[in-house]
Amino acid sequence: MVLPADRKKFLLPFVHLCYDHDSPFKIKGPKFFAELLYMAVDFKKSNDSDESLIVEEIDYEIQRLKRTLLDD
């Protein structure tokens, strides 16, 4: 289970897999990893909720983190 406070740290390696110039997975894109992560990991929407993120929300989080960290 990944809590909201840990989400950024958990997703960072996947951001690099999607967007780094040298990554062999760059052609896959964030949706590919969002689908894999959805099946493998429970991303909680909030600390006090039983709801989890859906594929589209995980995809959005990966893209948002990319914009935050890699766009200078």
CHARMM-style PDB file with segment names, atoms N, HN, CA, C and O in Angstrom:
ATOM      1  N   MET     1       0.842  -1.169   0.000  1.00  0.00      PROA
ATOM      2  CA  MET     1       0.000   0.000   0.000  1.00  0.00      PROA
ATOM      3  C   MET     1       0.900   1.249   0.000  1.00  0.00      PROA
ATOM      4  O   MET     1       1.869   1.331   0.755  1.00  0.00      PROA
ATOM      5  N   VAL     2       0.561   2.203  -0.851  1.00  0.00      PROA
ATOM      6  HN  VAL     2      -0.226   2.137  -1.464  1.00  0.00      PROA
ATOM      7  CA  VAL     2       1.293   3.460  -0.930  1.00  0.00      PROA
ATOM      8  C   VAL     2       0.359   4.590  -0.485  1.00  0.00      PROA
ATOM      9  O   VAL     2      -0.672   4.849  -1.105  1.00  0.00      PROA
ATOM     10  N   LEU     3       0.743   5.241   0.585  1.00  0.00      PROA
ATOM     11  HN  LEU     3       1.581   5.030   1.089  1.00  0.00      PROA
ATOM     12  CA  LEU     3      -0.033   6.371   1.098  1.00  0.00      PROA
ATOM     13  C   LEU     3       0.299   7.625   0.298  1.00  0.00      PROA
ATOM     14  O   LEU     3       1.358   7.697  -0.326  1.00  0.00      PROA
ATOM     15  N   PRO     4      -0.598   8.620   0.308  1.00  0.00      PROA
ATOM     16  CA  PRO     4      -0.353   9.846  -0.456  1.00  0.00      PROA
ATOM     17  C   PRO     4       0.993  10.506  -0.142  1.00  0.00      PROA
ATOM     18  O   PRO     4       1.635  11.047  -1.043  1.00  0.00      PROA
ATOM     19  N   ALA     5       1.421  10.470   1.099  1.00  0.00      PROA
ATOM     20  HN  ALA     5       0.899  10.031   1.830  1.00  0.00      PROA
ATOM     21  CA  ALA     5       2.693  11.098   1.476  1.00  0.00      PROA
ATOM     22  C   ALA     5       3.894  10.403   0.839  1.00  0.00      PROA
ATOM     23  O   ALA     5       4.944  11.019   0.655  1.00  0.00      PROA
ATOM     24  N   ASP     6       3.741   9.131   0.505  1.00  0.00      PROA
ATOM     25  HN  ASP     6       2.887   8.631   0.655  1.00  0.00      PROA
ATOM     26  CA  ASP     6       4.840   8.344  -0.069  1.00  0.00      PROA
ATOM     27  C   ASP     6       4.762   8.228  -1.588  1.00  0.00      PROA
ATOM     28  O   ASP     6       5.660   7.662  -2.211  1.00  0.00      PROA
ATOM     29  N   ARG     7       3.712   8.750  -2.182  1.00  0.00      PROA
ATOM     30  HN  ARG     7       2.982   9.209  -1.676  1.00  0.00      PROA
ATOM     31  CA  ARG     7       3.442   8.558  -3.606  1.00  0.00      PROA
ATOM     32  C   ARG     7       4.557   9.104  -4.497  1.00  0.00      PROA
ATOM     33  O   ARG     7       5.007   8.428  -5.423  1.00  0.00      PROA
ATOM     34  N   LYS     8       4.997  10.321  -4.216  1.00  0.00      PROA
ATOM     35  HN  LYS     8       4.632  10.870  -3.465  1.00  0.00      PROA
ATOM     36  CA  LYS     8       6.029  10.957  -5.035  1.00  0.00      PROA
ATOM     37  C   LYS     8       7.312  10.131  -5.032  1.00  0.00      PROA
ATOM     38  O   LYS     8       7.899   9.876  -6.084  1.00  0.00      PROA
ATOM     39  N   LYS     9       7.733   9.723  -3.864  1.00  0.00      PROA
ATOM     40  HN  LYS     9       7.256   9.930  -3.009  1.00  0.00      PROA
ATOM     41  CA  LYS     9       8.961   8.925  -3.720  1.00  0.00      PROA
ATOM     42  C   LYS     9       8.824   7.579  -4.433  1.00  0.00      PROA
ATOM     43  O   LYS     9       9.776   7.106  -5.053  1.00  0.00      PROA
ATOM     44  N   PHE    10       7.659   6.970  -4.348  1.00  0.00      PROA
ATOM     45  HN  PHE    10       6.885   7.354  -3.845  1.00  0.00      PROA
ATOM     46  CA  PHE    10       7.428   5.676  -4.975  1.00  0.00      PROA
ATOM     47  C   PHE    10       7.409   5.781  -6.502  1.00  0.00      PROA
ATOM     48  O   PHE    10       7.940   4.908  -7.187  1.00  0.00      PROA
ATOM     49  N   LEU    11       6.803   6.838  -7.035  1.00  0.00      PROA
ATOM     50  HN  LEU    11       6.371   7.548  -6.478  1.00  0.00      PROA
ATOM     51  CA  LEU    11       6.641   6.979  -8.486  1.00  0.00      PROA
ATOM     52  C   LEU    11       7.873   7.520  -9.205  1.00  0.00      PROA
ATOM     53  O   LEU    11       7.986   7.369 -10.421  1.00  0.00      PROA
ATOM     54  N   LEU    12       8.786   8.139  -8.489  1.00  0.00      PROA
ATOM     55  HN  LEU    12       8.694   8.262  -7.500  1.00  0.00      PROA
ATOM     56  CA  LEU    12       9.944   8.765  -9.116  1.00  0.00      PROA
ATOM     57  C   LEU    12      10.728   7.833 -10.044  1.00  0.00      PROA
ATOM     58  O   LEU    12      11.075   8.261 -11.145  1.00  0.00      PROA
ATOM     59  N   PRO    13      11.026   6.593  -9.670  1.00  0.00      PROA
ATOM     60  CA  PRO    13      11.744   5.712 -10.608  1.00  0.00      PROA
ATOM     61  C   PRO    13      10.961   5.463 -11.907  1.00  0.00      PROA
ATOM     62  O   PRO    13      11.561   5.295 -12.968  1.00  0.00      PROA
ATOM     63  N   PHE    14       9.646   5.441 -11.825  1.00  0.00      PROA
ATOM     64  HN  PHE    14       9.158   5.577 -10.962  1.00  0.00      PROA
ATOM     65  CA  PHE    14       8.829   5.215 -13.016  1.00  0.00      PROA
ATOM     66  C   PHE    14       8.814   6.448 -13.922  1.00  0.00      PROA
ATOM     67  O   PHE    14       8.724   6.327 -15.144  1.00  0.00      PROA
ATOM     68  N   VAL    15       8.901   7.622 -13.319  1.00  0.00      PROA
ATOM     69  HN  VAL    15       8.974   7.720 -12.326  1.00  0.00      PROA
ATOM     70  CA  VAL    15       9.012   8.850 -14.103  1.00  0.00      PROA
ATOM     71  C   VAL    15      10.287   8.797 -14.940  1.00  0.00      PROA
ATOM     72  O   VAL    15      10.281   9.132 -16.124  1.00  0.00      PROA
ATOM     73  N   HSD    16      11.374   8.376 -14.312  1.00  0.00      PROA
ATOM     74  HN  HSD    16      11.379   8.104 -13.350  1.00  0.00      PROA
ATOM     75  CA  HSD    16      12.645   8.279 -15.039  1.00  0.00      PROA
ATOM     76  C   HSD    16      12.581   7.206 -16.127  1.00  0.00      PROA
ATOM     77  O   HSD    16      13.135   7.392 -17.211  1.00  0.00      PROA
ATOM     78  N   LEU    17      11.919   6.103 -15.853  1.00  0.00      PROA
ATOM     79  HN  LEU    17      11.469   5.952 -14.973  1.00  0.00      PROA
ATOM     80  CA  LEU    17      11.778   5.061 -16.883  1.00  0.00      PROA
ATOM     81  C   LEU    17      10.998   5.580 -18.086  1.00  0.00      PROA
ATOM     82  O   LEU    17      11.294   5.214 -19.224  1.00  0.00      PROA
ATOM     83  N   CYS    18      10.020   6.414 -17.845  1.00  0.00      PROA
ATOM     84  HN  CYS    18       9.779   6.711 -16.921  1.00  0.00      PROA
ATOM     85  CA  CYS    18       9.174   6.936 -18.929  1.00  0.00      PROA
ATOM     86  C   CYS    18       9.840   8.038 -19.731  1.00  0.00      PROA
ATOM     87  O   CYS    18       9.663   8.116 -20.947  1.00  0.00      PROA
ATOM     88  N   TYR    19      10.600   8.887 -19.065  1.00  0.00      PROA
ATOM     89  HN  TYR    19      10.743   8.824 -18.078  1.00  0.00      PROA
ATOM     90  CA  TYR    19      10.991  10.144 -19.698  1.00  0.00      PROA
ATOM     91  C   TYR    19      12.488  10.374 -19.878  1.00  0.00      PROA
ATOM     92  O   TYR    19      12.869  11.262 -20.641  1.00  0.00      PROA
ATOM     93  N   ASP    20      13.345   9.620 -19.212  1.00  0.00      PROA
ATOM     94  HN  ASP    20      13.035   8.899 -18.592  1.00  0.00      PROA
ATOM     95  CA  ASP    20      14.779   9.834 -19.402  1.00  0.00      PROA
ATOM     96  C   ASP    20      15.178   9.462 -20.819  1.00  0.00      PROA
ATOM     97  O   ASP    20      14.695   8.476 -21.376  1.00  0.00      PROA
ATOM     98  N   HSD    21      16.051  10.252 -21.386  1.00  0.00      PROA
ATOM     99  HN  HSD    21      16.443  11.053 -20.933  1.00  0.00      PROA
ATOM    100  CA  HSD    21      16.482  10.046 -22.776  1.00  0.00      PROA
ATOM    101  C   HSD    21      17.134   8.684 -22.987  1.00  0.00      PROA
ATOM    102  O   HSD    21      17.009   8.103 -24.065  1.00  0.00      PROA
ATOM    103  N   ASP    22      17.822   8.172 -21.982  1.00  0.00      PROA
ATOM    104  HN  ASP    22      17.923   8.644 -21.106  1.00  0.00      PROA
ATOM    105  CA  ASP    22      18.550   6.905 -22.107  1.00  0.00      PROA
ATOM    106  C   ASP    22      17.727   5.684 -21.712  1.00  0.00      PROA
ATOM    107  O   ASP    22      18.217   4.558 -21.796  1.00  0.00      PROA
ATOM    108  N   SER    23      16.508   5.886 -21.292  1.00  0.00      PROA
ATOM    109  HN  SER    23      16.110   6.801 -21.224  1.00  0.00      PROA
ATOM    110  CA  SER    23      15.691   4.771 -20.823  1.00  0.00      PROA
ATOM    111  C   SER    23      15.195   3.911 -21.987  1.00  0.00      PROA
ATOM    112  O   SER    23      14.627   4.430 -22.948  1.00  0.00      PROA
ATOM    113  N   PRO    24      15.409   2.600 -21.898  1.00  0.00      PROA
ATOM    114  CA  PRO    24      14.876   1.725 -22.944  1.00  0.00      PROA
ATOM    115  C   PRO    24      13.356   1.624 -22.899  1.00  0.00      PROA
ATOM    116  O   PRO    24      12.742   1.126 -23.842  1.00  0.00      PROA
ATOM    117  N   PHE    25      12.740   2.093 -21.810  1.00  0.00      PROA
ATOM    118  HN  PHE    25      13.239   2.498 -21.044  1.00  0.00      PROA
ATOM    119  CA  PHE    25      11.286   2.033 -21.655  1.00  0.00      PROA
ATOM    120  C   PHE    25      10.595   3.318 -22.053  1.00  0.00      PROA
ATOM    121  O   PHE    25       9.376   3.430 -21.926  1.00  0.00      PROA
ATOM    122  N   LYS    26      11.351   4.289 -22.531  1.00  0.00      PROA
ATOM    123  HN  LYS    26      12.342   4.199 -22.634  1.00  0.00      PROA
ATOM    124  CA  LYS    26      10.793   5.589 -22.877  1.00  0.00      PROA
ATOM    125  C   LYS    26       9.629   5.469 -23.872  1.00  0.00      PROA
ATOM    126  O   LYS    26       8.686   6.259 -23.822  1.00  0.00      PROA
ATOM    127  N   ILE    27       9.697   4.494 -24.763  1.00  0.00      PROA
ATOM    128  HN  ILE    27      10.463   3.852 -24.803  1.00  0.00      PROA
ATOM    129  CA  ILE    27       8.645   4.325 -25.769  1.00  0.00      PROA
ATOM    130  C   ILE    27       7.331   3.824 -25.169  1.00  0.00      PROA
ATOM    131  O   ILE    27       6.288   3.907 -25.817  1.00  0.00      PROA
ATOM    132  N   LYS    28       7.369   3.311 -23.955  1.00  0.00      PROA
ATOM    133  HN  LYS    28       8.217   3.243 -23.429  1.00  0.00      PROA
ATOM    134  CA  LYS    28       6.157   2.767 -23.324  1.00  0.00      PROA
ATOM    135  C   LYS    28       5.209   3.858 -22.857  1.00  0.00      PROA
ATOM    136  O   LYS    28       3.999   3.739 -23.052  1.00  0.00      PROA
ATOM    137  N   GLY    29       5.716   4.902 -22.255  1.00  0.00      PROA
ATOM    138  HN  GLY    29       6.699   4.999 -22.097  1.00  0.00      PROA
ATOM    139  CA  GLY    29       4.871   5.981 -21.767  1.00  0.00      PROA
ATOM    140  C   GLY    29       4.280   5.716 -20.396  1.00  0.00      PROA
ATOM    141  O   GLY    29       4.311   4.586 -19.909  1.00  0.00      PROA
ATOM    142  N   PRO    30       3.742   6.754 -19.773  1.00  0.00      PROA
ATOM    143  CA  PRO    30       3.240   6.644 -18.414  1.00  0.00      PROA
ATOM    144  C   PRO    30       2.004   5.749 -18.264  1.00  0.00      PROA
ATOM    145  O   PRO    30       1.814   5.127 -17.218  1.00  0.00      PROA
ATOM    146  N   LYS    31       1.176   5.683 -19.288  1.00  0.00      PROA
ATOM    147  HN  LYS    31       1.330   6.188 -20.137  1.00  0.00      PROA
ATOM    148  CA  LYS    31      -0.039   4.852 -19.198  1.00  0.00      PROA
ATOM    149  C   LYS    31       0.323   3.373 -19.023  1.00  0.00      PROA
ATOM    150  O   LYS    31      -0.334   2.657 -18.267  1.00  0.00      PROA
ATOM    151  N   PHE    32       1.360   2.923 -19.716  1.00  0.00      PROA
ATOM    152  HN  PHE    32       1.894   3.505 -20.330  1.00  0.00      PROA
ATOM    153  CA  PHE    32       1.832   1.542 -19.600  1.00  0.00      PROA
ATOM    154  C   PHE    32       2.190   1.232 -18.146  1.00  0.00      PROA
ATOM    155  O   PHE    32       1.763   0.216 -17.597  1.00  0.00      PROA
ATOM    156  N   PHE    33       2.982   2.120 -17.526  1.00  0.00      PROA
ATOM    157  HN  PHE    33       3.328   2.946 -17.972  1.00  0.00      PROA
ATOM    158  CA  PHE    33       3.391   1.897 -16.141  1.00  0.00      PROA
ATOM    159  C   PHE    33       2.233   2.083 -15.171  1.00  0.00      PROA
ATOM    160  O   PHE    33       2.170   1.399 -14.149  1.00  0.00      PROA
ATOM    161  N   ALA    34       1.322   2.991 -15.471  1.00  0.00      PROA
ATOM    162  HN  ALA    34       1.373   3.547 -16.301  1.00  0.00      PROA
ATOM    163  CA  ALA    34       0.147   3.182 -14.619  1.00  0.00      PROA
ATOM    164  C   ALA    34      -0.689   1.904 -14.569  1.00  0.00      PROA
ATOM    165  O   ALA    34      -1.186   1.522 -13.509  1.00  0.00      PROA
ATOM    166  N   GLU    35      -0.839   1.254 -15.708  1.00  0.00      PROA
ATOM    167  HN  GLU    35      -0.435   1.564 -16.569  1.00  0.00      PROA
ATOM    168  CA  GLU    35      -1.606   0.001 -15.750  1.00  0.00      PROA
ATOM    169  C   GLU    35      -0.914  -1.094 -14.951  1.00  0.00      PROA
ATOM    170  O   GLU    35      -1.567  -1.837 -14.219  1.00  0.00      PROA
ATOM    171  N   LEU    36       0.403  -1.197 -15.086  1.00  0.00      PROA
ATOM    172  HN  LEU    36       0.934  -0.593 -15.680  1.00  0.00      PROA
ATOM    173  CA  LEU    36       1.149  -2.199 -14.304  1.00  0.00      PROA
ATOM    174  C   LEU    36       1.051  -1.904 -12.808  1.00  0.00      PROA
ATOM    175  O   LEU    36       0.808  -2.800 -11.999  1.00  0.00      PROA
ATOM    176  N   LEU    37       1.245  -0.646 -12.460  1.00  0.00      PROA
ATOM    177  HN  LEU    37       1.443   0.081 -13.117  1.00  0.00      PROA
ATOM    178  CA  LEU    37       1.195  -0.276 -11.043  1.00  0.00      PROA
ATOM    179  C   LEU    37      -0.191  -0.466 -10.454  1.00  0.00      PROA
ATOM    180  O   LEU    37      -0.319  -0.851  -9.291  1.00  0.00      PROA
ATOM    181  N   TYR    38      -1.218  -0.208 -11.225  1.00  0.00      PROA
ATOM    182  HN  TYR    38      -1.114   0.104 -12.170  1.00  0.00      PROA
ATOM    183  CA  TYR    38      -2.589  -0.397 -10.754  1.00  0.00      PROA
ATOM    184  C   TYR    38      -2.829  -1.860 -10.351  1.00  0.00      PROA
ATOM    185  O   TYR    38      -3.517  -2.143  -9.370  1.00  0.00      PROA
ATOM    186  N   MET    39      -2.255  -2.767 -11.121  1.00  0.00      PROA
ATOM    187  HN  MET    39      -1.697  -2.537 -11.918  1.00  0.00      PROA
ATOM    188  CA  MET    39      -2.439  -4.193 -10.834  1.00  0.00      PROA
ATOM    189  C   MET    39      -1.565  -4.676  -9.683  1.00  0.00      PROA
ATOM    190  O   MET    39      -1.881  -5.678  -9.041  1.00  0.00      PROA
ATOM    191  N   ALA    40      -0.468  -3.969  -9.418  1.00  0.00      PROA
ATOM    192  HN  ALA    40      -0.211  -3.155  -9.939  1.00  0.00      PROA
ATOM    193  CA  ALA    40       0.495  -4.471  -8.445  1.00  0.00      PROA
ATOM    194  C   ALA    40       0.484  -3.743  -7.102  1.00  0.00      PROA
ATOM    195  O   ALA    40       0.881  -4.314  -6.086  1.00  0.00      PROA
ATOM    196  N   VAL    41       0.035  -2.488  -7.088  1.00  0.00      PROA
ATOM    197  HN  VAL    41      -0.287  -2.023  -7.913  1.00  0.00      PROA
ATOM    198  CA  VAL    41       0.177  -1.657  -5.891  1.00  0.00      PROA
ATOM    199  C   VAL    41      -1.146  -0.958  -5.586  1.00  0.00      PROA
ATOM    200  O   VAL    41      -1.879  -0.550  -6.487  1.00  0.00      PROA
ATOM    201  N   ASP    42      -1.423  -0.835  -4.309  1.00  0.00      PROA
ATOM    202  HN  ASP    42      -0.828  -1.166  -3.578  1.00  0.00      PROA
ATOM    203  CA  ASP    42      -2.622  -0.117  -3.863  1.00  0.00      PROA
ATOM    204  C   ASP    42      -2.231   1.306  -3.486  1.00  0.00      PROA
ATOM    205  O   ASP    42      -1.621   1.531  -2.440  1.00  0.00      PROA
ATOM    206  N   PHE    43      -2.585   2.275  -4.346  1.00  0.00      PROA
ATOM    207  HN  PHE    43      -3.080   2.092  -5.196  1.00  0.00      PROA
ATOM    208  CA  PHE    43      -2.324   3.685  -4.076  1.00  0.00      PROA
ATOM    209  C   PHE    43      -3.553   4.279  -3.403  1.00  0.00      PROA
ATOM    210  O   PHE    43      -4.593   4.452  -4.037  1.00  0.00      PROA
ATOM    211  N   LYS    44      -3.432   4.584  -2.138  1.00  0.00      PROA
ATOM    212  HN  LYS    44      -2.587   4.444  -1.622  1.00  0.00      PROA
ATOM    213  CA  LYS    44      -4.551   5.174  -1.403  1.00  0.00      PROA
ATOM    214  C   LYS    44      -4.800   6.606  -1.865  1.00  0.00      PROA
ATOM    215  O   LYS    44      -3.860   7.372  -2.081  1.00  0.00      PROA
ATOM    216  N   LYS    45      -6.087   6.962  -2.015  1.00  0.00      PROA
ATOM    217  HN  LYS    45      -6.850   6.340  -1.840  1.00  0.00      PROA
ATOM    218  CA  LYS    45      -6.439   8.336  -2.400  1.00  0.00      PROA
ATOM    219  C   LYS    45      -6.137   9.309  -1.275  1.00  0.00      PROA
ATOM    220  O   LYS    45      -5.662  10.419  -1.517  1.00  0.00      PROA
ATOM    221  N   SER    46      -6.411   8.896  -0.052  1.00  0.00      PROA
ATOM    222  HN  SER    46      -6.797   7.995   0.145  1.00  0.00      PROA
ATOM    223  CA  SER    46      -6.112   9.733   1.108  1.00  0.00      PROA
ATOM    224  C   SER    46      -5.845   8.822   2.307  1.00  0.00      PROA
ATOM    225  O   SER    46      -6.169   7.635   2.290  1.00  0.00      PROA
ATOM    226  N   ASN    47      -5.260   9.393   3.323  1.00  0.00      PROA
ATOM    227  HN  ASN    47      -4.997  10.358   3.336  1.00  0.00      PROA
ATOM    228  CA  ASN    47      -4.910   8.597   4.503  1.00  0.00      PROA
ATOM    229  C   ASN    47      -6.133   8.040   5.225  1.00  0.00      PROA
ATOM    230  O   ASN    47      -6.051   6.983   5.849  1.00  0.00      PROA
ATOM    231  N   ASP    48      -7.252   8.729   5.150  1.00  0.00      PROA
ATOM    232  HN  ASP    48      -7.319   9.588   4.643  1.00  0.00      PROA
ATOM    233  CA  ASP    48      -8.440   8.315   5.898  1.00  0.00      PROA
ATOM    234  C   ASP    48      -9.525   7.707   5.008  1.00  0.00      PROA
ATOM    235  O   ASP    48     -10.697   7.679   5.383  1.00  0.00      PROA
ATOM    236  N   SER    49      -9.132   7.223   3.834  1.00  0.00      PROA
ATOM    237  HN  SER    49      -8.180   7.246   3.529  1.00  0.00      PROA
ATOM    238  CA  SER    49     -10.101   6.650   2.896  1.00  0.00      PROA
ATOM    239  C   SER    49      -9.693   5.236   2.506  1.00  0.00      PROA
ATOM    240  O   SER    49      -8.510   4.896   2.479  1.00  0.00      PROA
ATOM    241  N   ASP    50     -10.693   4.428   2.206  1.00  0.00      PROA
ATOM    242  HN  ASP    50     -11.654   4.705   2.227  1.00  0.00      PROA
ATOM    243  CA  ASP    50     -10.426   3.087   1.707  1.00  0.00      PROA
ATOM    244  C   ASP    50     -10.331   3.064   0.182  1.00  0.00      PROA
ATOM    245  O   ASP    50     -10.031   2.024  -0.406  1.00  0.00      PROA
ATOM    246  N   GLU    51     -10.585   4.201  -0.457  1.00  0.00      PROA
ATOM    247  HN  GLU    51     -10.829   5.045   0.020  1.00  0.00      PROA
ATOM    248  CA  GLU    51     -10.545   4.277  -1.917  1.00  0.00      PROA
ATOM    249  C   GLU    51      -9.110   4.293  -2.416  1.00  0.00      PROA
ATOM    250  O   GLU    51      -8.203   4.791  -1.749  1.00  0.00      PROA
ATOM    251  N   SER    52      -8.927   3.731  -3.613  1.00  0.00      PROA
ATOM    252  HN  SER    52      -9.664   3.326  -4.155  1.00  0.00      PROA
ATOM    253  CA  SER    52      -7.617   3.698  -4.247  1.00  0.00      PROA
ATOM    254  C   SER    52      -7.668   4.433  -5.575  1.00  0.00      PROA
ATOM    255  O   SER    52      -8.734   4.614  -6.164  1.00  0.00      PROA
ATOM    256  N   LEU    53      -6.491   4.857  -6.038  1.00  0.00      PROA
ATOM    257  HN  LEU    53      -5.625   4.710  -5.560  1.00  0.00      PROA
ATOM    258  CA  LEU    53      -6.412   5.522  -7.330  1.00  0.00      PROA
ATOM    259  C   LEU    53      -6.721   4.539  -8.446  1.00  0.00      PROA
ATOM    260  O   LEU    53      -6.401   3.355  -8.343  1.00  0.00      PROA
ATOM    261  N   ILE    54      -7.344   5.028  -9.512  1.00  0.00      PROA
ATOM    262  HN  ILE    54      -7.604   5.990  -9.595  1.00  0.00      PROA
ATOM    263  CA  ILE    54      -7.588   4.214 -10.697  1.00  0.00      PROA
ATOM    264  C   ILE    54      -6.438   4.458 -11.686  1.00  0.00      PROA
ATOM    265  O   ILE    54      -5.600   5.331 -11.459  1.00  0.00      PROA
ATOM    266  N   VAL    55      -6.399   3.701 -12.764  1.00  0.00      PROA
ATOM    267  HN  VAL    55      -7.080   2.992 -12.948  1.00  0.00      PROA
ATOM    268  CA  VAL    55      -5.310   3.782 -13.738  1.00  0.00      PROA
ATOM    269  C   VAL    55      -5.098   5.214 -14.228  1.00  0.00      PROA
ATOM    270  O   VAL    55      -3.962   5.685 -14.286  1.00  0.00      PROA
ATOM    271  N   GLU    56      -6.164   5.896 -14.575  1.00  0.00      PROA
ATOM    272  HN  GLU    56      -7.086   5.513 -14.529  1.00  0.00      PROA
ATOM    273  CA  GLU    56      -6.051   7.250 -15.105  1.00  0.00      PROA
ATOM    274  C   GLU    56      -5.448   8.213 -14.083  1.00  0.00      PROA
ATOM    275  O   GLU    56      -4.707   9.126 -14.447  1.00  0.00      PROA
ATOM    276  N   GLU    57      -5.763   8.011 -12.817  1.00  0.00      PROA
ATOM    277  HN  GLU    57      -6.365   7.269 -12.521  1.00  0.00      PROA
ATOM    278  CA  GLU    57      -5.213   8.874 -11.770  1.00  0.00      PROA
ATOM    279  C   GLU    57      -3.731   8.601 -11.545  1.00  0.00      PROA
ATOM    280  O   GLU    57      -2.955   9.527 -11.310  1.00  0.00      PROA
ATOM    281  N   ILE    58      -3.339   7.340 -11.615  1.00  0.00      PROA
ATOM    282  HN  ILE    58      -3.969   6.588 -11.806  1.00  0.00      PROA
ATOM    283  CA  ILE    58      -1.922   6.999 -11.494  1.00  0.00      PROA
ATOM    284  C   ILE    58      -1.151   7.573 -12.678  1.00  0.00      PROA
ATOM    285  O   ILE    58      -0.064   8.123 -12.506  1.00  0.00      PROA
ATOM    286  N   ASP    59      -1.708   7.445 -13.874  1.00  0.00      PROA
ATOM    287  HN  ASP    59      -2.591   6.998 -14.014  1.00  0.00      PROA
ATOM    288  CA  ASP    59      -1.116   8.018 -15.080  1.00  0.00      PROA
ATOM    289  C   ASP    59      -0.932   9.520 -14.906  1.00  0.00      PROA
ATOM    290  O   ASP    59       0.132  10.053 -15.219  1.00  0.00      PROA
ATOM    291  N   TYR    60      -1.945  10.199 -14.415  1.00  0.00      PROA
ATOM    292  HN  TYR    60      -2.810   9.766 -14.161  1.00  0.00      PROA
ATOM    293  CA  TYR    60      -1.879  11.641 -14.177  1.00  0.00      PROA
ATOM    294  C   TYR    60      -0.789  11.984 -13.164  1.00  0.00      PROA
ATOM    295  O   TYR    60      -0.051  12.951 -13.350  1.00  0.00      PROA
ATOM    296  N   GLU    61      -0.689  11.202 -12.105  1.00  0.00      PROA
ATOM    297  HN  GLU    61      -1.289  10.416 -11.954  1.00  0.00      PROA
ATOM    298  CA  GLU    61       0.328  11.458 -11.077  1.00  0.00      PROA
ATOM    299  C   GLU    61       1.737  11.320 -11.652  1.00  0.00      PROA
ATOM    300  O   GLU    61       2.619  12.111 -11.321  1.00  0.00      PROA
ATOM    301  N   ILE    62       1.952  10.329 -12.504  1.00  0.00      PROA
ATOM    302  HN  ILE    62       1.235   9.687 -12.773  1.00  0.00      PROA
ATOM    303  CA  ILE    62       3.263  10.163 -13.149  1.00  0.00      PROA
ATOM    304  C   ILE    62       3.569  11.374 -14.021  1.00  0.00      PROA
ATOM    305  O   ILE    62       4.679  11.905 -13.976  1.00  0.00      PROA
ATOM    306  N   GLN    63       2.602  11.811 -14.808  1.00  0.00      PROA
ATOM    307  HN  GLN    63       1.701  11.380 -14.844  1.00  0.00      PROA
ATOM    308  CA  GLN    63       2.809  12.963 -15.687  1.00  0.00      PROA
ATOM    309  C   GLN    63       3.015  14.255 -14.887  1.00  0.00      PROA
ATOM    310  O   GLN    63       3.851  15.085 -15.245  1.00  0.00      PROA
ATOM    311  N   ARG    64       2.264  14.416 -13.827  1.00  0.00      PROA
ATOM    312  HN  ARG    64       1.585  13.742 -13.536  1.00  0.00      PROA
ATOM    313  CA  ARG    64       2.395  15.613 -12.987  1.00  0.00      PROA
ATOM    314  C   ARG    64       3.770  15.654 -12.322  1.00  0.00      PROA
ATOM    315  O   ARG    64       4.395  16.712 -12.249  1.00  0.00      PROA
ATOM    316  N   LEU    65       4.231  14.521 -11.846  1.00  0.00      PROA
ATOM    317  HN  LEU    65       3.723  13.662 -11.906  1.00  0.00      PROA
ATOM    318  CA  LEU    65       5.543  14.450 -11.224  1.00  0.00      PROA
ATOM    319  C   LEU    65       6.642  14.748 -12.244  1.00  0.00      PROA
ATOM    320  O   LEU    65       7.639  15.392 -11.917  1.00  0.00      PROA
ATOM    321  N   LYS    66       6.459  14.283 -13.465  1.00  0.00      PROA
ATOM    322  HN  LYS    66       5.649  13.760 -13.730  1.00  0.00      PROA
ATOM    323  CA  LYS    66       7.419  14.575 -14.532  1.00  0.00      PROA
ATOM    324  C   LYS    66       7.497  16.074 -14.773  1.00  0.00      PROA
ATOM    325  O   LYS    66       8.588  16.638 -14.860  1.00  0.00      PROA
ATOM    326  N   ARG    67       6.340  16.718 -14.880  1.00  0.00      PROA
ATOM    327  HN  ARG    67       5.454  16.260 -14.809  1.00  0.00      PROA
ATOM    328  CA  ARG    67       6.323  18.170 -15.107  1.00  0.00      PROA
ATOM    329  C   ARG    67       6.971  18.917 -13.952  1.00  0.00      PROA
ATOM    330  O   ARG    67       7.680  19.900 -14.165  1.00  0.00      PROA
ATOM    331  N   THR    68       6.737  18.464 -12.755  1.00  0.00      PROA
ATOM    332  HN  THR    68       6.161  17.664 -12.582  1.00  0.00      PROA
ATOM    333  CA  THR    68       7.284  19.110 -11.555  1.00  0.00      PROA
ATOM    334  C   THR    68       8.801  18.949 -11.462  1.00  0.00      PROA
ATOM    335  O   THR    68       9.508  19.900 -11.129  1.00  0.00      PROA
ATOM    336  N   LEU    69       9.292  17.767 -11.750  1.00  0.00      PROA
ATOM    337  HN  LEU    69       8.718  16.994 -12.020  1.00  0.00      PROA
ATOM    338  CA  LEU    69      10.700  17.462 -11.522  1.00  0.00      PROA
ATOM    339  C   LEU    69      11.611  17.661 -12.725  1.00  0.00      PROA
ATOM    340  O   LEU    69      12.755  18.090 -12.571  1.00  0.00      PROA
ATOM    341  N   LEU    70      11.119  17.356 -13.910  1.00  0.00      PROA
ATOM    342  HN  LEU    70      10.190  17.008 -14.035  1.00  0.00      PROA
ATOM    343  CA  LEU    70      12.014  17.297 -15.062  1.00  0.00      PROA
ATOM    344  C   LEU    70      11.901  18.485 -15.999  1.00  0.00      PROA
ATOM    345  O   LEU    70      12.809  18.712 -16.798  1.00  0.00      PROA
ATOM    346  N   ASP    71      10.837  19.242 -15.932  1.00  0.00      PROA
ATOM    347  HN  ASP    71      10.099  19.058 -15.283  1.00  0.00      PROA
ATOM    348  CA  ASP    71      10.713  20.427 -16.779  1.00  0.00      PROA
ATOM    349  C   ASP    71      11.321  21.617 -16.066  1.00  0.00      PROA
ATOM    350  O   ASP    71      10.782  22.106 -15.073  1.00  0.00      PROA
ATOM    351  N   ASP    72      12.429  22.070 -16.573  1.00  0.00      PROA
ATOM    352  HN  ASP    72      12.867  21.673 -17.380  1.00  0.00      PROA
ATOM    353  CA  ASP    72      13.112  23.199 -15.943  1.00  0.00      PROA
ATOM    354  C   ASP    72      12.737  24.504 -16.573  1.00  0.00      PROA
ATOM    355  OT1 ASP    72      13.227  25.554 -16.156  1.00  0.00      PROA
TER     356      ASP     72
END
